[in-house]
Amino acid sequence: MSLLLLAANVVTSKLPAHGPPLTNVVPSVVAPTPPPVLVQTWVAQHLPWLTHGIAGIFMVAAVGLVFLLAIQTTKQEGLTGSIGGRVESAYRGRLGAEEQLKRITGAVAVVFVVSAFVLSLTGI
């Protein structure tokens, strides 16, 4: 530790106590940056109610899709049951609660994807 203090004392003793006065120093002037320009499409400028309505539909579909996917149960264990599903025959009788839930989830997923696509085209 004393070696470090000795080295610091040697370095500081070689530095001049006061340097020459700074007379020719010009303060630097920084130009303010302009605010970012928001580019909006014609639809976003002239029909804000439409774009915000589509955004509302998108958010409701997103929350609904998360909820519907959370309450579904799989018939098989593991990842293959979630992805693959099960084999069914071509004949359809009355739909059970699980099948109705699958159809509703599919419809909400389509609404989610279509509203996301339309929302991306409107520019908000």
N, CA, C and O atoms as CSV, one atom per row, in Angstrom:
chain,resi,resn,atom,element,x,y,z
A,1,MET,N,N,0.824,-1.179,0.000
A,1,MET,CA,C,0.000,0.000,0.000
A,1,MET,C,C,0.872,1.249,0.000
A,1,MET,O,O,0.574,2.230,-0.682
A,2,SER,N,N,1.962,1.200,0.780
A,2,SER,CA,C,2.839,2.365,0.837
A,2,SER,C,C,3.530,2.598,-0.502
A,2,SER,O,O,3.892,3.728,-0.829
A,3,LEU,N,N,3.715,1.523,-1.280
A,3,LEU,CA,C,4.318,1.666,-2.597
A,3,LEU,C,C,3.395,2.439,-3.530
A,3,LEU,O,O,3.851,3.270,-4.315
A,4,LEU,N,N,2.096,2.165,-3.443
A,4,LEU,CA,C,1.133,2.905,-4.258
A,4,LEU,C,C,1.079,4.374,-3.867
A,4,LEU,O,O,1.011,5.244,-4.736
A,5,LEU,N,N,1.107,4.656,-2.588
A,5,LEU,CA,C,1.089,6.053,-2.149
A,5,LEU,C,C,2.350,6.779,-2.591
A,5,LEU,O,O,2.290,7.950,-2.966
A,6,LEU,N,N,3.469,6.109,-2.553
A,6,LEU,CA,C,4.726,6.703,-2.988
A,6,LEU,C,C,4.694,6.991,-4.488
A,6,LEU,O,O,5.167,8.043,-4.919
A,7,ALA,N,N,4.139,6.066,-5.298
A,7,ALA,CA,C,4.041,6.269,-6.736
A,7,ALA,C,C,3.096,7.422,-7.050
A,7,ALA,O,O,3.386,8.212,-7.949
A,8,ALA,N,N,1.986,7.545,-6.347
A,8,ALA,CA,C,1.054,8.638,-6.571
A,8,ALA,C,C,1.684,9.969,-6.197
A,8,ALA,O,O,1.420,10.977,-6.854
A,9,ASN,N,N,2.503,9.997,-5.165
A,9,ASN,CA,C,3.174,11.222,-4.735
A,9,ASN,C,C,4.214,11.659,-5.761
A,9,ASN,O,O,4.379,12.856,-5.999
A,10,VAL,N,N,4.913,10.712,-6.370
A,10,VAL,CA,C,5.920,11.034,-7.376
A,10,VAL,C,C,5.260,11.605,-8.619
A,10,VAL,O,O,5.759,12.570,-9.196
A,11,VAL,N,N,4.131,11.013,-9.043
A,11,VAL,CA,C,3.451,11.479,-10.252
A,11,VAL,C,C,2.899,12.882,-10.034
A,11,VAL,O,O,3.035,13.734,-10.912
A,12,THR,N,N,2.291,13.139,-8.905
A,12,THR,CA,C,1.707,14.461,-8.673
A,12,THR,C,C,2.766,15.517,-8.441
A,12,THR,O,O,2.507,16.695,-8.686
A,13,SER,N,N,3.950,15.145,-7.979
A,13,SER,CA,C,4.983,16.157,-7.752
A,13,SER,C,C,5.575,16.641,-9.067
A,13,SER,O,O,6.134,17.737,-9.115
A,14,LYS,N,N,5.468,15.848,-10.149
A,14,LYS,CA,C,6.006,16.266,-11.434
A,14,LYS,C,C,5.051,17.152,-12.213
A,14,LYS,O,O,5.467,17.789,-13.181
A,15,LEU,N,N,3.791,17.214,-11.826
A,15,LEU,CA,C,2.812,18.057,-12.510
A,15,LEU,C,C,2.967,19.499,-12.052
A,15,LEU,O,O,3.255,19.752,-10.882
A,16,PRO,N,N,2.776,20.458,-12.980
A,16,PRO,CA,C,2.856,21.857,-12.564
A,16,PRO,C,C,1.694,22.207,-11.650
A,16,PRO,O,O,0.593,21.678,-11.802
A,17,ALA,N,N,1.937,23.082,-10.723
A,17,ALA,CA,C,0.902,23.465,-9.758
A,17,ALA,C,C,-0.231,24.196,-10.455
A,17,ALA,O,O,-1.402,23.887,-10.233
A,18,HIS,N,N,0.106,25.157,-11.291
A,18,HIS,CA,C,-0.919,25.904,-12.033
A,18,HIS,C,C,-0.431,26.046,-13.456
A,18,HIS,O,O,0.735,26.360,-13.697
A,19,GLY,N,N,-1.324,25.814,-14.392
A,19,GLY,CA,C,-0.959,25.939,-15.786
A,19,GLY,C,C,-1.087,27.385,-16.246
A,19,GLY,O,O,-1.478,28.257,-15.471
A,20,PRO,N,N,-0.762,27.632,-17.486
A,20,PRO,CA,C,-0.908,28.991,-18.010
A,20,PRO,C,C,-2.384,29.370,-18.062
A,20,PRO,O,O,-3.233,28.486,-18.180
A,21,PRO,N,N,-2.706,30.619,-17.980
A,21,PRO,CA,C,-4.118,31.032,-18.030
A,21,PRO,C,C,-4.713,30.734,-19.407
A,21,PRO,O,O,-4.051,30.871,-20.436
A,22,LEU,N,N,-5.957,30.330,-19.393
A,22,LEU,CA,C,-6.648,29.986,-20.636
A,22,LEU,C,C,-7.336,31.242,-21.162
A,22,LEU,O,O,-8.429,31.592,-20.715
A,23,THR,N,N,-6.692,31.918,-22.113
A,23,THR,CA,C,-7.254,33.169,-22.620
A,23,THR,C,C,-7.921,33.000,-23.960
A,23,THR,O,O,-8.846,33.752,-24.265
A,24,ASN,N,N,-7.504,32.051,-24.779
A,24,ASN,CA,C,-8.030,31.895,-26.130
A,24,ASN,C,C,-9.071,30.766,-26.230
A,24,ASN,O,O,-9.222,30.168,-27.296
A,25,VAL,N,N,-9.759,30.480,-25.182
A,25,VAL,CA,C,-10.741,29.395,-25.187
A,25,VAL,C,C,-12.097,29.954,-25.594
A,25,VAL,O,O,-12.607,30.883,-24.969
A,26,VAL,N,N,-12.668,29.390,-26.629
A,26,VAL,CA,C,-13.986,29.793,-27.112
A,26,VAL,C,C,-14.978,28.727,-26.659
A,26,VAL,O,O,-14.766,27.539,-26.903
A,27,PRO,N,N,-16.056,29.143,-26.002
A,27,PRO,CA,C,-17.038,28.133,-25.579
A,27,PRO,C,C,-17.701,27.511,-26.805
A,27,PRO,O,O,-18.030,28.202,-27.769
A,28,SER,N,N,-17.885,26.220,-26.749
A,28,SER,CA,C,-18.509,25.541,-27.887
A,28,SER,C,C,-20.016,25.732,-27.826
A,28,SER,O,O,-20.642,25.608,-26.773
A,29,VAL,N,N,-20.568,26.032,-28.972
A,29,VAL,CA,C,-22.010,26.237,-29.084
A,29,VAL,C,C,-22.590,25.025,-29.796
A,29,VAL,O,O,-22.173,24.687,-30.904
A,30,VAL,N,N,-23.539,24.383,-29.165
A,30,VAL,CA,C,-24.174,23.209,-29.747
A,30,VAL,C,C,-25.537,23.627,-30.263
A,30,VAL,O,O,-26.369,24.140,-29.515
A,31,ALA,N,N,-25.755,23.404,-31.547
A,31,ALA,CA,C,-27.043,23.753,-32.143
A,31,ALA,C,C,-28.098,22.776,-31.632
A,31,ALA,O,O,-27.849,21.573,-31.555
A,32,PRO,N,N,-29.267,23.287,-31.287
A,32,PRO,CA,C,-30.323,22.371,-30.808
A,32,PRO,C,C,-30.797,21.461,-31.941
A,32,PRO,O,O,-30.909,21.883,-33.092
A,33,THR,N,N,-31.068,20.228,-31.596
A,33,THR,CA,C,-31.556,19.287,-32.604
A,33,THR,C,C,-33.051,19.487,-32.780
A,33,THR,O,O,-33.771,19.683,-31.801
A,34,PRO,N,N,-33.521,19.439,-34.011
A,34,PRO,CA,C,-34.960,19.613,-34.231
A,34,PRO,C,C,-35.721,18.399,-33.709
A,34,PRO,O,O,-35.166,17.303,-33.634
A,35,PRO,N,N,-36.978,18.587,-33.351
A,35,PRO,CA,C,-37.764,17.439,-32.874
A,35,PRO,C,C,-37.982,16.453,-34.014
A,35,PRO,O,O,-37.970,16.847,-35.180
A,36,PRO,N,N,-38.179,15.184,-33.698
A,36,PRO,CA,C,-38.388,14.195,-34.764
A,36,PRO,C,C,-39.698,14.459,-35.494
A,36,PRO,O,O,-40.690,14.872,-34.892
A,37,VAL,N,N,-39.684,14.217,-36.776
A,37,VAL,CA,C,-40.861,14.427,-37.615
A,37,VAL,C,C,-41.667,13.138,-37.632
A,37,VAL,O,O,-41.149,12.077,-37.982
A,38,LEU,N,N,-42.931,13.232,-37.255
A,38,LEU,CA,C,-43.821,12.079,-37.272
A,38,LEU,C,C,-44.510,12.010,-38.623
A,38,LEU,O,O,-45.240,12.926,-39.001
A,39,VAL,N,N,-44.282,10.940,-39.342
A,39,VAL,CA,C,-44.891,10.764,-40.650
A,39,VAL,C,C,-46.135,9.912,-40.476
A,39,VAL,O,O,-46.070,8.784,-39.986
A,40,GLN,N,N,-47.269,10.466,-40.885
A,40,GLN,CA,C,-48.523,9.734,-40.770
A,40,GLN,C,C,-49.118,9.548,-42.155
A,40,GLN,O,O,-48.928,10.373,-43.048
A,41,THR,N,N,-49.832,8.463,-42.314
A,41,THR,CA,C,-50.505,8.228,-43.582
A,41,THR,C,C,-51.756,9.092,-43.662
A,41,THR,O,O,-52.147,9.734,-42.687
A,42,TRP,N,N,-52.375,9.100,-44.831
A,42,TRP,CA,C,-53.577,9.895,-45.030
A,42,TRP,C,C,-54.693,9.424,-44.103
A,42,TRP,O,O,-55.447,10.234,-43.564
A,43,VAL,N,N,-54.791,8.125,-43.923
A,43,VAL,CA,C,-55.847,7.569,-43.069
A,43,VAL,C,C,-55.635,8.016,-41.623
A,43,VAL,O,O,-56.592,8.393,-40.946
A,44,ALA,N,N,-54.398,7.977,-41.146
A,44,ALA,CA,C,-54.121,8.374,-39.770
A,44,ALA,C,C,-54.350,9.861,-39.555
A,44,ALA,O,O,-54.711,10.274,-38.453
A,45,GLN,N,N,-54.146,10.678,-40.595
A,45,GLN,CA,C,-54.355,12.116,-40.460
A,45,GLN,C,C,-55.823,12.500,-40.524
A,45,GLN,O,O,-56.279,13.349,-39.758
A,46,HIS,N,N,-56.570,11.877,-41.440
A,46,HIS,CA,C,-57.941,12.331,-41.697
A,46,HIS,C,C,-59.019,11.468,-41.062
A,46,HIS,O,O,-60.160,11.911,-40.934
A,47,LEU,N,N,-58.692,10.267,-40.669
A,47,LEU,CA,C,-59.685,9.376,-40.053
A,47,LEU,C,C,-59.136,8.787,-38.754
A,47,LEU,O,O,-58.966,7.573,-38.644
A,48,PRO,N,N,-58.858,9.651,-37.767
A,48,PRO,CA,C,-58.287,9.095,-36.524
A,48,PRO,C,C,-59.253,8.180,-35.789
A,48,PRO,O,O,-58.816,7.262,-35.096
A,49,TRP,N,N,-60.535,8.405,-35.922
A,49,TRP,CA,C,-61.506,7.557,-35.247
A,49,TRP,C,C,-61.443,6.128,-35.783
A,49,TRP,O,O,-61.646,5.171,-35.036
A,50,LEU,N,N,-61.157,5.987,-37.090
A,50,LEU,CA,C,-61.077,4.660,-37.684
A,50,LEU,C,C,-59.829,3.921,-37.208
A,50,LEU,O,O,-59.897,2.749,-36.837
A,51,THR,N,N,-58.699,4.610,-37.221
A,51,THR,CA,C,-57.468,3.946,-36.800
A,51,THR,C,C,-57.497,3.591,-35.325
A,51,THR,O,O,-57.001,2.536,-34.930
A,52,HIS,N,N,-58.071,4.458,-34.510
A,52,HIS,CA,C,-58.157,4.151,-33.085
A,52,HIS,C,C,-59.202,3.061,-32.817
A,52,HIS,O,O,-59.055,2.279,-31.878
A,53,GLY,N,N,-60.235,3.011,-33.625
A,53,GLY,CA,C,-61.202,1.922,-33.505
A,53,GLY,C,C,-60.585,0.579,-33.847
A,53,GLY,O,O,-60.830,-0.419,-33.169
A,54,ILE,N,N,-59.777,0.559,-34.912
A,54,ILE,CA,C,-59.089,-0.683,-35.287
A,54,ILE,C,C,-58.078,-1.071,-34.204
A,54,ILE,O,O,-57.909,-2.252,-33.901
A,55,ALA,N,N,-57.414,-0.079,-33.629
A,55,ALA,CA,C,-56.476,-0.372,-32.539
A,55,ALA,C,C,-57.205,-0.948,-31.333
A,55,ALA,O,O,-56.686,-1.840,-30.662
A,56,GLY,N,N,-58.397,-0.449,-31.052
A,56,GLY,CA,C,-59.197,-1.003,-29.954
A,56,GLY,C,C,-59.608,-2.434,-30.226
A,56,GLY,O,O,-59.549,-3.278,-29.331
A,57,ILE,N,N,-60.030,-2.723,-31.464
A,57,ILE,CA,C,-60.388,-4.093,-31.838
A,57,ILE,C,C,-59.168,-5.007,-31.708
A,57,ILE,O,O,-59.277,-6.142,-31.245
A,58,PHE,N,N,-58.011,-4.496,-32.123
A,58,PHE,CA,C,-56.768,-5.272,-32.027
A,58,PHE,C,C,-56.449,-5.618,-30.579
A,58,PHE,O,O,-56.086,-6.755,-30.279
A,59,MET,N,N,-56.582,-4.651,-29.685
A,59,MET,CA,C,-56.260,-4.908,-28.274
A,59,MET,C,C,-57.256,-5.862,-27.633
A,59,MET,O,O,-56.866,-6.734,-26.856
A,60,VAL,N,N,-58.536,-5.708,-27.948
A,60,VAL,CA,C,-59.539,-6.626,-27.399
A,60,VAL,C,C,-59.314,-8.042,-27.928
A,60,VAL,O,O,-59.452,-9.017,-27.189
A,61,ALA,N,N,-58.966,-8.149,-29.216
A,61,ALA,CA,C,-58.692,-9.470,-29.783
A,61,ALA,C,C,-57.447,-10.083,-29.159
A,61,ALA,O,O,-57.400,-11.296,-28.948
A,62,ALA,N,N,-56.449,-9.280,-28.861
A,62,ALA,CA,C,-55.223,-9.801,-28.240
A,62,ALA,C,C,-55.507,-10.345,-26.855
A,62,ALA,O,O,-55.060,-11.441,-26.515
A,63,VAL,N,N,-56.242,-9.595,-26.053
A,63,VAL,CA,C,-56.571,-10.053,-24.700
A,63,VAL,C,C,-57.487,-11.267,-24.762
A,63,VAL,O,O,-57.315,-12.213,-23.993
A,64,GLY,N,N,-58.462,-11.248,-25.673
A,64,GLY,CA,C,-59.368,-12.384,-25.830
A,64,GLY,C,C,-58.644,-13.641,-26.277
A,64,GLY,O,O,-58.960,-14.739,-25.820
A,65,LEU,N,N,-57.671,-13.484,-27.175
A,65,LEU,CA,C,-56.917,-14.630,-27.653
A,65,LEU,C,C,-56.067,-15.244,-26.539
A,65,LEU,O,O,-55.976,-16.466,-26.422
A,66,VAL,N,N,-55.455,-14.399,-25.732
A,66,VAL,CA,C,-54.675,-14.907,-24.600
A,66,VAL,C,C,-55.593,-15.659,-23.634
A,66,VAL,O,O,-55.245,-16.738,-23.155
A,67,PHE,N,N,-56.749,-15.096,-23.354
A,67,PHE,CA,C,-57.688,-15.737,-22.437
A,67,PHE,C,C,-58.179,-17.075,-22.995
A,67,PHE,O,O,-58.197,-18.083,-22.288
A,68,LEU,N,N,-58.579,-17.071,-24.275
A,68,LEU,CA,C,-59.102,-18.311,-24.863
A,68,LEU,C,C,-58.041,-19.399,-24.944
A,68,LEU,O,O,-58.344,-20.574,-24.733
A,69,LEU,N,N,-56.813,-19.026,-25.243
A,69,LEU,CA,C,-55.761,-20.032,-25.288
A,69,LEU,C,C,-55.411,-20.548,-23.898
A,69,LEU,O,O,-54.980,-21.691,-23.746
A,70,ALA,N,N,-55.597,-19.711,-22.892
A,70,ALA,CA,C,-55.267,-20.130,-21.537
A,70,ALA,C,C,-56.284,-21.122,-20.976
A,70,ALA,O,O,-55.926,-21.981,-20.169
A,71,ILE,N,N,-57.538,-21.015,-21.391
A,71,ILE,CA,C,-58.553,-21.897,-20.817
A,71,ILE,C,C,-58.714,-23.206,-21.579
A,71,ILE,O,O,-59.433,-24.096,-21.126
A,72,GLN,N,N,-58.061,-23.337,-22.725
A,72,GLN,CA,C,-58.193,-24.581,-23.478
A,72,GLN,C,C,-57.357,-25.684,-22.836
A,72,GLN,O,O,-56.305,-25.434,-22.247
A,73,THR,N,N,-57.852,-26.897,-22.966
A,73,THR,CA,C,-57.118,-28.057,-22.478
A,73,THR,C,C,-56.744,-28.924,-23.668
A,73,THR,O,O,-57.452,-28.948,-24.675
A,74,THR,N,N,-55.642,-29.629,-23.551
A,74,THR,CA,C,-55.230,-30.534,-24.615
A,74,THR,C,C,-55.592,-31.956,-24.220
A,74,THR,O,O,-55.684,-32.280,-23.036
A,75,LYS,N,N,-55.797,-32.794,-25.217
A,75,LYS,CA,C,-56.151,-34.196,-24.974
A,75,LYS,C,C,-54.918,-35.055,-24.758
A,75,LYS,O,O,-54.999,-36.121,-24.148
A,76,GLN,N,N,-53.773,-34.596,-25.257
A,76,GLN,CA,C,-52.557,-35.378,-25.133
A,76,GLN,C,C,-51.569,-34.616,-24.265
A,76,GLN,O,O,-51.669,-33.401,-24.089
A,77,GLU,N,N,-50.622,-35.356,-23.733
A,77,GLU,CA,C,-49.605,-34.746,-22.887
A,77,GLU,C,C,-48.456,-34.220,-23.731
A,77,GLU,O,O,-48.175,-34.742,-24.810
A,78,GLY,N,N,-47.805,-33.198,-23.239
A,78,GLY,CA,C,-46.587,-32.705,-23.869
A,78,GLY,C,C,-46.840,-31.739,-25.002
A,78,GLY,O,O,-47.964,-31.294,-25.234
A,79,LEU,N,N,-45.761,-31.427,-25.702
A,79,LEU,CA,C,-45.808,-30.449,-26.770
A,79,LEU,C,C,-46.528,-30.978,-27.998
A,79,LEU,O,O,-47.135,-30.197,-28.731
A,80,THR,N,N,-46.479,-32.279,-28.243
A,80,THR,CA,C,-47.125,-32.828,-29.432
A,80,THR,C,C,-48.635,-32.693,-29.346
A,80,THR,O,O,-49.298,-32.568,-30.376
A,81,GLY,N,N,-49.184,-32.714,-28.166
A,81,GLY,CA,C,-50.622,-32.541,-28.020
A,81,GLY,C,C,-51.059,-31.121,-28.313
A,81,GLY,O,O,-52.152,-30.901,-28.836
A,82,SER,N,N,-50.218,-30.154,-27.983
A,82,SER,CA,C,-50.564,-28.760,-28.237
A,82,SER,C,C,-50.455,-28.413,-29.705
A,82,SER,O,O,-51.236,-27.614,-30.220
A,83,ILE,N,N,-49.487,-29.012,-30.381
A,83,ILE,CA,C,-49.259,-28.670,-31.789
A,83,ILE,C,C,-50.070,-29.566,-32.714
A,83,ILE,O,O,-50.798,-29.079,-33.579
A,84,GLY,N,N,-49.945,-30.846,-32.534
A,84,GLY,CA,C,-50.533,-31.782,-33.486
A,84,GLY,C,C,-52.032,-31.974,-33.328
A,84,GLY,O,O,-52.747,-32.071,-34.325
A,85,GLY,N,N,-52.510,-32.029,-32.119
A,85,GLY,CA,C,-53.926,-32.293,-31.906
A,85,GLY,C,C,-54.215,-33.772,-32.053
A,85,GLY,O,O,-53.346,-34.612,-31.817
A,86,ARG,N,N,-55.438,-34.086,-32.443
A,86,ARG,CA,C,-55.794,-35.489,-32.608
A,86,ARG,C,C,-56.488,-35.674,-33.945
A,86,ARG,O,O,-56.951,-34.710,-34.554
A,87,VAL,N,N,-56.554,-36.894,-34.388
A,87,VAL,CA,C,-57.166,-37.202,-35.674
A,87,VAL,C,C,-58.664,-37.388,-35.458
A,87,VAL,O,O,-59.091,-38.101,-34.550
A,88,GLU,N,N,-59.453,-36.733,-36.308
A,88,GLU,CA,C,-60.901,-36.854,-36.200
A,88,GLU,C,C,-61.462,-37.342,-37.524
A,88,GLU,O,O,-60.812,-37.236,-38.564
A,89,SER,N,N,-62.653,-37.867,-37.477
A,89,SER,CA,C,-63.288,-38.327,-38.705
A,89,SER,C,C,-63.926,-37.148,-39.431
A,89,SER,O,O,-64.039,-36.054,-38.876
A,90,ALA,N,N,-64.338,-37.377,-40.670
A,90,ALA,CA,C,-64.946,-36.322,-41.474
A,90,ALA,C,C,-66.370,-36.029,-41.001
A,90,ALA,O,O,-66.876,-34.932,-41.235
A,91,TYR,N,N,-67.016,-36.973,-40.351
A,91,TYR,CA,C,-68.383,-36.780,-39.877
A,91,TYR,C,C,-68.376,-35.869,-38.656
A,91,TYR,O,O,-67.576,-36.038,-37.736
A,92,ARG,N,N,-69.279,-34.911,-38.671
A,92,ARG,CA,C,-69.402,-34.012,-37.528
A,92,ARG,C,C,-70.824,-34.079,-36.997
A,92,ARG,O,O,-71.791,-33.813,-37.711
A,93,GLY,N,N,-70.923,-34.431,-35.765
A,93,GLY,CA,C,-72.209,-34.380,-35.091
A,93,GLY,C,C,-72.337,-33.024,-34.422
A,93,GLY,O,O,-71.824,-32.023,-34.922
A,94,ARG,N,N,-73.018,-32.997,-33.299
A,94,ARG,CA,C,-73.083,-31.739,-32.544
A,94,ARG,C,C,-71.717,-31.437,-31.958
A,94,ARG,O,O,-71.018,-32.329,-31.475
A,95,LEU,N,N,-71.350,-30.165,-32.008
A,95,LEU,CA,C,-70.047,-29.780,-31.476
A,95,LEU,C,C,-70.111,-29.704,-29.963
A,95,LEU,O,O,-71.057,-29.166,-29.387
A,96,GLY,N,N,-69.090,-30.250,-29.335
A,96,GLY,CA,C,-69.001,-30.156,-27.894
A,96,GLY,C,C,-68.422,-28.811,-27.486
A,96,GLY,O,O,-68.109,-27.972,-28.331
A,97,ALA,N,N,-68.285,-28.620,-26.195
A,97,ALA,CA,C,-67.788,-27.346,-25.684
A,97,ALA,C,C,-66.350,-27.100,-26.135
A,97,ALA,O,O,-65.975,-25.966,-26.433
A,98,GLU,N,N,-65.552,-28.154,-26.185
A,98,GLU,CA,C,-64.156,-27.992,-26.605
A,98,GLU,C,C,-64.062,-27.590,-28.074
A,98,GLU,O,O,-63.247,-26.744,-28.440
A,99,GLU,N,N,-64.885,-28.190,-28.899
A,99,GLU,CA,C,-64.866,-27.858,-30.323
A,99,GLU,C,C,-65.378,-26.439,-30.562
A,99,GLU,O,O,-64.837,-25.720,-31.402
A,100,GLN,N,N,-66.399,-26.038,-29.844
A,100,GLN,CA,C,-66.883,-24.660,-29.974
A,100,GLN,C,C,-65.819,-23.667,-29.524
A,100,GLN,O,O,-65.647,-22.609,-30.129
A,101,LEU,N,N,-65.105,-24.020,-28.454
A,101,LEU,CA,C,-64.037,-23.162,-27.963
A,101,LEU,C,C,-62.913,-23.044,-28.994
A,101,LEU,O,O,-62.331,-21.972,-29.160
A,102,LYS,N,N,-62.605,-24.155,-29.692
A,102,LYS,CA,C,-61.590,-24.114,-30.745
A,102,LYS,C,C,-62.021,-23.218,-31.894
A,102,LYS,O,O,-61.214,-22.452,-32.420
A,103,ARG,N,N,-63.275,-23.305,-32.284
A,103,ARG,CA,C,-63.763,-22.449,-33.378
A,103,ARG,C,C,-63.752,-20.980,-32.996
A,103,ARG,O,O,-63.368,-20.131,-33.800
A,104,ILE,N,N,-64.168,-20.677,-31.782
A,104,ILE,CA,C,-64.153,-19.285,-31.326
A,104,ILE,C,C,-62.722,-18.769,-31.263
A,104,ILE,O,O,-62.454,-17.630,-31.644
A,105,THR,N,N,-61.803,-19.600,-30.785
A,105,THR,CA,C,-60.396,-19.201,-30.722
A,105,THR,C,C,-59.843,-18.949,-32.117
A,105,THR,O,O,-59.080,-18.004,-32.319
A,106,GLY,N,N,-60.216,-19.773,-33.068
A,106,GLY,CA,C,-59.773,-19.572,-34.450
A,106,GLY,C,C,-60.306,-18.278,-35.029
A,106,GLY,O,O,-59.584,-17.561,-35.722
A,107,ALA,N,N,-61.569,-17.972,-34.751
A,107,ALA,CA,C,-62.160,-16.727,-35.256
A,107,ALA,C,C,-61.493,-15.512,-34.622
A,107,ALA,O,O,-61.227,-14.527,-35.310
A,108,VAL,N,N,-61.221,-15.566,-33.324
A,108,VAL,CA,C,-60.554,-14.450,-32.647
A,108,VAL,C,C,-59.126,-14.292,-33.167
A,108,VAL,O,O,-58.626,-13.173,-33.284
A,109,ALA,N,N,-58.473,-15.411,-33.477
A,109,ALA,CA,C,-57.122,-15.339,-34.027
A,109,ALA,C,C,-57.127,-14.675,-35.403
A,109,ALA,O,O,-56.230,-13.893,-35.718
A,110,VAL,N,N,-58.126,-14.981,-36.216
A,110,VAL,CA,C,-58.244,-14.345,-37.535
A,110,VAL,C,C,-58.499,-12.855,-37.379
A,110,VAL,O,O,-57.902,-12.057,-38.101
A,111,VAL,N,N,-59.366,-12.459,-36.462
A,111,VAL,CA,C,-59.625,-11.040,-36.212
A,111,VAL,C,C,-58.355,-10.342,-35.744
A,111,VAL,O,O,-58.081,-9.212,-36.148
A,112,PHE,N,N,-57.587,-11.005,-34.900
A,112,PHE,CA,C,-56.332,-10.441,-34.400
A,112,PHE,C,C,-55.343,-10.188,-35.538
A,112,PHE,O,O,-54.756,-9.110,-35.626
A,113,VAL,N,N,-55.160,-11.182,-36.405
A,113,VAL,CA,C,-54.188,-11.055,-37.488
A,113,VAL,C,C,-54.645,-10.017,-38.511
A,113,VAL,O,O,-53.840,-9.208,-38.972
A,114,VAL,N,N,-55.914,-10.033,-38.866
A,114,VAL,CA,C,-56.418,-9.073,-39.867
A,114,VAL,C,C,-56.352,-7.652,-39.309
A,114,VAL,O,O,-55.941,-6.734,-40.019
A,115,SER,N,N,-56.744,-7.457,-38.066
A,115,SER,CA,C,-56.676,-6.099,-37.497
A,115,SER,C,C,-55.229,-5.625,-37.350
A,115,SER,O,O,-54.958,-4.434,-37.503
A,116,ALA,N,N,-54.302,-6.528,-37.059
A,116,ALA,CA,C,-52.883,-6.145,-37.004
A,116,ALA,C,C,-52.382,-5.739,-38.383
A,116,ALA,O,O,-51.613,-4.785,-38.503
A,117,PHE,N,N,-52.796,-6.436,-39.405
A,117,PHE,CA,C,-52.379,-6.104,-40.771
A,117,PHE,C,C,-52.945,-4.756,-41.198
A,117,PHE,O,O,-52.217,-3.918,-41.731
A,118,VAL,N,N,-54.225,-4.543,-40.970
A,118,VAL,CA,C,-54.855,-3.274,-41.346
A,118,VAL,C,C,-54.255,-2.136,-40.534
A,118,VAL,O,O,-54.032,-1.048,-41.064
A,119,LEU,N,N,-53.997,-2.371,-39.278
A,119,LEU,CA,C,-53.401,-1.341,-38.415
A,119,LEU,C,C,-52.005,-0.974,-38.882
A,119,LEU,O,O,-51.611,0.188,-38.787
A,120,SER,N,N,-51.253,-1.937,-39.381
A,120,SER,CA,C,-49.915,-1.631,-39.885
A,120,SER,C,C,-49.985,-0.805,-41.163
A,120,SER,O,O,-49.079,-0.016,-41.433
A,121,LEU,N,N,-51.035,-0.970,-41.948
A,121,LEU,CA,C,-51.189,-0.184,-43.164
A,121,LEU,C,C,-51.656,1.243,-42.895
A,121,LEU,O,O,-51.386,2.139,-43.695
A,122,THR,N,N,-52.357,1.468,-41.774
A,122,THR,CA,C,-52.859,2.815,-41.486
A,122,THR,C,C,-51.785,3.739,-40.972
A,122,THR,O,O,-51.933,4.956,-41.082
A,123,GLY,N,N,-50.718,3.224,-40.421
A,123,GLY,CA,C,-49.589,4.048,-40.048
A,123,GLY,C,C,-49.621,4.628,-38.652
A,123,GLY,O,O,-48.990,5.656,-38.406
A,124,ILE,N,N,-50.337,4.005,-37.729
A,124,ILE,CA,C,-50.253,4.507,-36.355
A,124,ILE,C,C,-49.463,3.548,-35.516
A,124,ILE,O,O,-49.273,3.783,-34.322
